[in-house]
Amino acid sequence: MILFPAIDLKDGKCVRLKHGDMATATIYNDDPAAQARAFEQQGFEWLHVVDLNGAFKGQSVNGAAVGTILKATKNPVQLGGGIRTLAQVEDWLDRGLARIILGTVAVRDPDLVRQACKAFPGKIAVGIDAKGGKVAVEGWAEASSLGVIELAKKFEGAGVAAIVYTDIDRDGVLTGINWDATIDLADAVSIPVIASGGLASIADIVRMTMPDAQKLEGAISGRALYDGRIDPAEALAILAAGPEKARAR
């Protein structure tokens, strides 16, 4: 079970949004490379990065900041936001990313996702961001008519490494992960699911260790880490100890 610390990039800085609204950005660190190093030193083994400007613009905007992150940490890095073509996928993988997250293009052009999975086995994840149970695209600015499970099932057997599922209504507001919807998704597909949006406290970390959550690959944490609501050492120790010790807390 992996706890992915998040670096969301806006104008080259580490920020957190509320409900995906760029106007609500809180700056937590103006040095993304230093933040990446800090997460590695705290014991995390993966890093989740989002190019927020890129997600809205439809092309990479914070490429320079991502480059400094890749140089600063030995941890594998997964990146989403504004990646729309196979050429962009290949370029980012060549630069050292471990995994690319395709979101909007998974709705607009699912065949491209399948092509990417075939060309780059184990390197492609699908980002599914939902508002009111429907998939949102273009940096969460537009709603689609697709249901979450309906979209996820399009990629069964395609070789997708993971689905990053975000409940937009909970993102950045520390109300707890939408465990019911996340676990329903994990039950519906064979693709590993990563929970995102709203992770708020150690209670969510303990929840990750429960039997019905064991099918998940992990969860992403942003604001709760930056605000100090979750102690990295405590959280990682709980996940390492497993469900029996977590239940005894």
C-alpha positions as a Python dict, from the first residue, in 0.01 Angstrom:
ca = {
    (1, 'M'): (0, 0, 0),
    (2, 'I'): (161, 321, -120),
    (3, 'L'): (109, 670, 22),
    (4, 'F'): (186, 913, -259),
    (5, 'P'): (278, 1266, -146),
    (6, 'A'): (156, 1521, -398),
    (7, 'I'): (323, 1819, -558),
    (8, 'D'): (70, 2025, -755),
    (9, 'L'): (244, 2284, -971),
    (10, 'K'): (101, 2626, -1051),
    (11, 'D'): (332, 2886, -1202),
    (12, 'G'): (634, 2682, -1092),
    (13, 'K'): (531, 2666, -726),
    (14, 'C'): (389, 2389, -503),
    (15, 'V'): (26, 2471, -431),
    (16, 'R'): (-299, 2311, -321),
    (17, 'L'): (-639, 2398, -462),
    (18, 'K'): (-989, 2356, -324),
    (19, 'H'): (-1227, 2166, -551),
    (20, 'G'): (-982, 2217, -838),
    (21, 'D'): (-1041, 2594, -847),
    (22, 'M'): (-721, 2773, -954),
    (23, 'A'): (-838, 3090, -777),
    (24, 'T'): (-815, 2911, -441),
    (25, 'A'): (-447, 2818, -472),
    (26, 'T'): (-247, 2819, -149),
    (27, 'I'): (130, 2829, -204),
    (28, 'Y'): (314, 2586, 23),
    (29, 'N'): (662, 2593, -128),
    (30, 'D'): (814, 2800, -407),
    (31, 'D'): (1090, 2540, -456),
    (32, 'P'): (943, 2214, -595),
    (33, 'A'): (1283, 2043, -599),
    (34, 'A'): (1331, 2109, -227),
    (35, 'Q'): (982, 1974, -159),
    (36, 'A'): (1058, 1658, -357),
    (37, 'R'): (1379, 1607, -156),
    (38, 'A'): (1191, 1661, 169),
    (39, 'F'): (932, 1397, 82),
    (40, 'E'): (1209, 1148, -1),
    (41, 'Q'): (1388, 1224, 327),
    (42, 'Q'): (1062, 1167, 516),
    (43, 'G'): (1055, 811, 386),
    (44, 'F'): (809, 826, 99),
    (45, 'E'): (892, 596, -192),
    (46, 'W'): (688, 755, -472),
    (47, 'L'): (595, 1109, -578),
    (48, 'H'): (274, 1226, -746),
    (49, 'V'): (307, 1546, -953),
    (50, 'V'): (38, 1743, -1136),
    (51, 'D'): (97, 2028, -1381),
    (52, 'L'): (-214, 2232, -1296),
    (53, 'N'): (-153, 2499, -1557),
    (54, 'G'): (-96, 2226, -1812),
    (55, 'A'): (-422, 2053, -1723),
    (56, 'F'): (-616, 2369, -1803),
    (57, 'K'): (-411, 2470, -2106),
    (58, 'G'): (-386, 2124, -2263),
    (59, 'Q'): (-8, 2125, -2288),
    (60, 'S'): (292, 2117, -2056),
    (61, 'V'): (346, 2448, -1875),
    (62, 'N'): (553, 2355, -1568),
    (63, 'G'): (806, 2142, -1752),
    (64, 'A'): (1105, 2325, -1602),
    (65, 'A'): (978, 2266, -1248),
    (66, 'V'): (916, 1898, -1321),
    (67, 'G'): (1271, 1875, -1454),
    (68, 'T'): (1413, 2010, -1128),
    (69, 'I'): (1202, 1759, -934),
    (70, 'L'): (1336, 1469, -1138),
    (71, 'K'): (1692, 1581, -1065),
    (72, 'A'): (1621, 1629, -694),
    (73, 'T'): (1476, 1288, -603),
    (74, 'K'): (1562, 925, -663),
    (75, 'N'): (1200, 826, -604),
    (76, 'P'): (987, 727, -903),
    (77, 'V'): (764, 1013, -1016),
    (78, 'Q'): (423, 996, -1181),
    (79, 'L'): (299, 1305, -1367),
    (80, 'G'): (-37, 1421, -1495),
    (81, 'G'): (-171, 1742, -1642),
    (82, 'G'): (-181, 1856, -2004),
    (83, 'I'): (-35, 1542, -2160),
    (84, 'R'): (-239, 1477, -2472),
    (85, 'T'): (-21, 1304, -2735),
    (86, 'L'): (199, 998, -2772),
    (87, 'A'): (493, 1226, -2853),
    (88, 'Q'): (447, 1407, -2521),
    (89, 'V'): (425, 1074, -2336),
    (90, 'E'): (746, 952, -2497),
    (91, 'D'): (927, 1279, -2427),
    (92, 'W'): (838, 1274, -2058),
    (93, 'L'): (934, 910, -2016),
    (94, 'D'): (1266, 982, -2185),
    (95, 'R'): (1323, 1258, -1929),
    (96, 'G'): (1297, 1008, -1646),
    (97, 'L'): (935, 989, -1536),
    (98, 'A'): (824, 650, -1406),
    (99, 'R'): (459, 686, -1501),
    (100, 'I'): (238, 918, -1706),
    (101, 'I'): (-121, 991, -1603),
    (102, 'L'): (-362, 1051, -1890),
    (103, 'G'): (-688, 1217, -1795),
    (104, 'T'): (-872, 1431, -2049),
    (105, 'V'): (-737, 1230, -2341),
    (106, 'A'): (-874, 911, -2181),
    (107, 'V'): (-1221, 1058, -2239),
    (108, 'R'): (-1154, 1231, -2570),
    (109, 'D'): (-939, 963, -2733),
    (110, 'P'): (-935, 629, -2547),
    (111, 'D'): (-756, 465, -2841),
    (112, 'L'): (-455, 687, -2775),
    (113, 'V'): (-441, 555, -2420),
    (114, 'R'): (-445, 198, -2551),
    (115, 'Q'): (-167, 283, -2797),
    (116, 'A'): (38, 439, -2519),
    (117, 'C'): (-7, 132, -2299),
    (118, 'K'): (113, -91, -2583),
    (119, 'A'): (411, 132, -2662),
    (120, 'F'): (512, 190, -2300),
    (121, 'P'): (408, -114, -2092),
    (122, 'G'): (358, -45, -1722),
    (123, 'K'): (414, 327, -1768),
    (124, 'I'): (62, 458, -1830),
    (125, 'A'): (-203, 541, -1571),
    (126, 'V'): (-549, 683, -1631),
    (127, 'G'): (-671, 975, -1424),
    (128, 'I'): (-1044, 973, -1360),
    (129, 'D'): (-1169, 1288, -1192),
    (130, 'A'): (-1535, 1286, -1092),
    (131, 'K'): (-1787, 1545, -984),
    (132, 'G'): (-2129, 1419, -885),
    (133, 'G'): (-2038, 1076, -1016),
    (134, 'K'): (-1960, 1204, -1368),
    (135, 'V'): (-1615, 1236, -1522),
    (136, 'A'): (-1471, 1588, -1553),
    (137, 'V'): (-1208, 1694, -1808),
    (138, 'E'): (-987, 1988, -1908),
    (139, 'G'): (-851, 2047, -1560),
    (140, 'W'): (-1193, 1970, -1407),
    (141, 'A'): (-1338, 2273, -1590),
    (142, 'E'): (-1580, 2067, -1803),
    (143, 'A'): (-1819, 1786, -1715),
    (144, 'S'): (-1877, 1487, -1940),
    (145, 'S'): (-2171, 1250, -1952),
    (146, 'L'): (-1952, 949, -1871),
    (147, 'G'): (-1981, 762, -1544),
    (148, 'V'): (-1663, 671, -1356),
    (149, 'I'): (-1699, 294, -1385),
    (150, 'E'): (-1816, 323, -1746),
    (151, 'L'): (-1493, 501, -1838),
    (152, 'A'): (-1272, 270, -1633),
    (153, 'K'): (-1410, -39, -1801),
    (154, 'K'): (-1306, 96, -2141),
    (155, 'F'): (-946, 20, -2040),
    (156, 'E'): (-982, -332, -1903),
    (157, 'G'): (-718, -549, -2066),
    (158, 'A'): (-539, -250, -2221),
    (159, 'G'): (-241, -267, -1988),
    (160, 'V'): (-319, 42, -1780),
    (161, 'A'): (-87, 38, -1477),
    (162, 'A'): (-328, 218, -1244),
    (163, 'I'): (-634, 440, -1222),
    (164, 'V'): (-598, 757, -1018),
    (165, 'Y'): (-951, 831, -898),
    (166, 'T'): (-1024, 1177, -760),
    (167, 'D'): (-1350, 1297, -608),
    (168, 'I'): (-1339, 1667, -700),
    (169, 'D'): (-1596, 1761, -438),
    (170, 'R'): (-1355, 1645, -168),
    (171, 'D'): (-1026, 1753, -319),
    (172, 'G'): (-825, 1994, -108),
    (173, 'V'): (-1090, 2041, 162),
    (174, 'L'): (-984, 1772, 411),
    (175, 'T'): (-1322, 1599, 438),
    (176, 'G'): (-1188, 1247, 398),
    (177, 'I'): (-1158, 1025, 94),
    (178, 'N'): (-1478, 903, -70),
    (179, 'W'): (-1408, 544, 28),
    (180, 'D'): (-1740, 403, -91),
    (181, 'A'): (-1701, 530, -448),
    (182, 'T'): (-1330, 444, -457),
    (183, 'I'): (-1381, 87, -340),
    (184, 'D'): (-1681, 43, -573),
    (185, 'L'): (-1452, 138, -860),
    (186, 'A'): (-1178, -100, -743),
    (187, 'D'): (-1436, -380, -720),
    (188, 'A'): (-1560, -310, -1074),
    (189, 'V'): (-1227, -336, -1257),
    (190, 'S'): (-908, -540, -1238),
    (191, 'I'): (-688, -231, -1282),
    (192, 'P'): (-525, -113, -955),
    (193, 'V'): (-689, 202, -817),
    (194, 'I'): (-521, 492, -636),
    (195, 'A'): (-750, 699, -412),
    (196, 'S'): (-725, 1077, -436),
    (197, 'G'): (-912, 1376, -304),
    (198, 'G'): (-981, 1469, 57),
    (199, 'L'): (-735, 1256, 255),
    (200, 'A'): (-758, 1435, 586),
    (201, 'S'): (-610, 1256, 883),
    (202, 'I'): (-452, 946, 1031),
    (203, 'A'): (-803, 796, 1031),
    (204, 'D'): (-783, 784, 650),
    (205, 'I'): (-444, 614, 673),
    (206, 'V'): (-589, 351, 907),
    (207, 'R'): (-883, 312, 667),
    (208, 'M'): (-634, 224, 392),
    (209, 'T'): (-532, -87, 587),
    (210, 'M'): (-883, -231, 618),
    (211, 'P'): (-958, -554, 426),
    (212, 'D'): (-1188, -398, 166),
    (213, 'A'): (-923, -137, 80),
    (214, 'Q'): (-643, -388, 34),
    (215, 'K'): (-718, -411, -338),
    (216, 'L'): (-612, -45, -378),
    (217, 'E'): (-259, 43, -484),
    (218, 'G'): (-261, 333, -241),
    (219, 'A'): (-374, 690, -186),
    (220, 'I'): (-251, 1041, -257),
    (221, 'S'): (-205, 1301, 15),
    (222, 'G'): (-154, 1672, -37),
    (223, 'R'): (-291, 1941, 194),
    (224, 'A'): (-296, 1714, 502),
    (225, 'L'): (79, 1662, 469),
    (226, 'Y'): (154, 2029, 403),
    (227, 'D'): (-63, 2143, 694),
    (228, 'G'): (91, 1891, 934),
    (229, 'R'): (-237, 1706, 992),
    (230, 'I'): (-60, 1383, 901),
    (231, 'D'): (280, 1295, 1042),
    (232, 'P'): (473, 1116, 765),
    (233, 'A'): (657, 879, 1000),
    (234, 'E'): (335, 777, 1178),
    (235, 'A'): (145, 729, 853),
    (236, 'L'): (416, 519, 690),
    (237, 'A'): (453, 309, 1007),
    (238, 'I'): (79, 233, 1008),
    (239, 'L'): (86, 122, 646),
    (240, 'A'): (395, -91, 706),
    (241, 'A'): (242, -257, 1013),
    (242, 'G'): (-74, -368, 833),
    (243, 'P'): (-439, -405, 928),
    (244, 'E'): (-411, -591, 1259),
    (245, 'K'): (-197, -327, 1428),
    (246, 'A'): (-396, -47, 1266),
    (247, 'R'): (-721, -186, 1411),
    (248, 'A'): (-561, -198, 1755),
    (249, 'R'): (-500, 178, 1754),
}
